[in-house]
């Protein structure tokens, strides 16, 4: 259950970050656009299918 609560907290934080970005005037570089897309996908859950999650955990296993 702790995992799901942590995921919900992350999604809410990502939503708040997107709302703040929406209010700011920023120059969109490729890196910034990719980072914003990643946050958006995290907030909406669209990038959290089983395969993507498994790949993320494999790729970042040393960081967790």
CNS distance restraints for C-alpha pairs under 8 A (distance, minus, plus):
assign (resid   1 and name CA) (resid   5 and name CA) 6.37 0.50 0.50
assign (resid   2 and name CA) (resid   6 and name CA) 6.10 0.50 0.50
assign (resid   3 and name CA) (resid   7 and name CA) 6.17 0.50 0.50
assign (resid   4 and name CA) (resid   8 and name CA) 6.18 0.50 0.50
assign (resid   5 and name CA) (resid   9 and name CA) 6.28 0.50 0.50
assign (resid   6 and name CA) (resid  10 and name CA) 6.25 0.50 0.50
assign (resid   7 and name CA) (resid  11 and name CA) 6.22 0.50 0.50
assign (resid   8 and name CA) (resid  12 and name CA) 6.24 0.50 0.50
assign (resid   9 and name CA) (resid  13 and name CA) 6.18 0.50 0.50
assign (resid  10 and name CA) (resid  14 and name CA) 6.07 0.50 0.50
assign (resid  10 and name CA) (resid  43 and name CA) 7.57 0.50 0.50
assign (resid  11 and name CA) (resid  15 and name CA) 6.15 0.50 0.50
assign (resid  11 and name CA) (resid  42 and name CA) 6.37 0.50 0.50
assign (resid  11 and name CA) (resid  43 and name CA) 4.44 0.50 0.50
assign (resid  11 and name CA) (resid  44 and name CA) 7.40 0.50 0.50
assign (resid  11 and name CA) (resid  45 and name CA) 7.93 0.50 0.50
assign (resid  12 and name CA) (resid  16 and name CA) 6.25 0.50 0.50
assign (resid  12 and name CA) (resid  43 and name CA) 6.95 0.50 0.50
assign (resid  13 and name CA) (resid  17 and name CA) 6.18 0.50 0.50
assign (resid  14 and name CA) (resid  18 and name CA) 6.22 0.50 0.50
assign (resid  14 and name CA) (resid  39 and name CA) 5.85 0.50 0.50
assign (resid  14 and name CA) (resid  40 and name CA) 7.09 0.50 0.50
assign (resid  14 and name CA) (resid  42 and name CA) 7.03 0.50 0.50
assign (resid  14 and name CA) (resid  43 and name CA) 5.33 0.50 0.50
assign (resid  15 and name CA) (resid  19 and name CA) 6.25 0.50 0.50
assign (resid  15 and name CA) (resid  40 and name CA) 7.49 0.50 0.50
assign (resid  15 and name CA) (resid  43 and name CA) 5.68 0.50 0.50
assign (resid  16 and name CA) (resid  20 and name CA) 6.28 0.50 0.50
assign (resid  17 and name CA) (resid  21 and name CA) 6.20 0.50 0.50
assign (resid  18 and name CA) (resid  22 and name CA) 6.12 0.50 0.50
assign (resid  18 and name CA) (resid  36 and name CA) 7.60 0.50 0.50
assign (resid  18 and name CA) (resid  39 and name CA) 7.51 0.50 0.50
assign (resid  18 and name CA) (resid  40 and name CA) 7.09 0.50 0.50
assign (resid  19 and name CA) (resid  23 and name CA) 6.67 0.50 0.50
assign (resid  20 and name CA) (resid  24 and name CA) 6.60 0.50 0.50
assign (resid  21 and name CA) (resid  25 and name CA) 7.89 0.50 0.50
assign (resid  28 and name CA) (resid  32 and name CA) 5.82 0.50 0.50
assign (resid  28 and name CA) (resid  33 and name CA) 5.91 0.50 0.50
assign (resid  29 and name CA) (resid  33 and name CA) 6.07 0.50 0.50
assign (resid  30 and name CA) (resid  34 and name CA) 6.18 0.50 0.50
assign (resid  31 and name CA) (resid  35 and name CA) 6.17 0.50 0.50
assign (resid  32 and name CA) (resid  36 and name CA) 6.06 0.50 0.50
assign (resid  33 and name CA) (resid  37 and name CA) 6.08 0.50 0.50
assign (resid  34 and name CA) (resid  38 and name CA) 6.15 0.50 0.50
assign (resid  35 and name CA) (resid  39 and name CA) 6.30 0.50 0.50
assign (resid  36 and name CA) (resid  40 and name CA) 6.06 0.50 0.50
assign (resid  37 and name CA) (resid  41 and name CA) 6.04 0.50 0.50
assign (resid  38 and name CA) (resid  42 and name CA) 6.14 0.50 0.50
assign (resid  39 and name CA) (resid  43 and name CA) 6.11 0.50 0.50
assign (resid  40 and name CA) (resid  44 and name CA) 6.15 0.50 0.50
assign (resid  41 and name CA) (resid  45 and name CA) 5.71 0.50 0.50
assign (resid  41 and name CA) (resid  46 and name CA) 5.16 0.50 0.50
assign (resid  41 and name CA) (resid  47 and name CA) 5.34 0.50 0.50
assign (resid  42 and name CA) (resid  46 and name CA) 6.77 0.50 0.50
assign (resid  42 and name CA) (resid  47 and name CA) 6.21 0.50 0.50
assign (resid  42 and name CA) (resid  48 and name CA) 7.14 0.50 0.50
assign (resid  47 and name CA) (resid  52 and name CA) 6.68 0.50 0.50
assign (resid  47 and name CA) (resid  53 and name CA) 7.98 0.50 0.50
assign (resid  48 and name CA) (resid  52 and name CA) 6.03 0.50 0.50
assign (resid  48 and name CA) (resid  53 and name CA) 5.69 0.50 0.50
assign (resid  49 and name CA) (resid  53 and name CA) 6.13 0.50 0.50
assign (resid  50 and name CA) (resid  54 and name CA) 6.06 0.50 0.50
assign (resid  51 and name CA) (resid  55 and name CA) 6.15 0.50 0.50
assign (resid  52 and name CA) (resid  56 and name CA) 6.11 0.50 0.50
assign (resid  53 and name CA) (resid  57 and name CA) 6.17 0.50 0.50
assign (resid  54 and name CA) (resid  58 and name CA) 6.12 0.50 0.50
assign (resid  55 and name CA) (resid  59 and name CA) 5.97 0.50 0.50
assign (resid  56 and name CA) (resid  60 and name CA) 5.94 0.50 0.50
assign (resid  56 and name CA) (resid  61 and name CA) 8.00 0.50 0.50
assign (resid  57 and name CA) (resid  61 and name CA) 5.32 0.50 0.50
assign (resid  60 and name CA) (resid  64 and name CA) 6.65 0.50 0.50
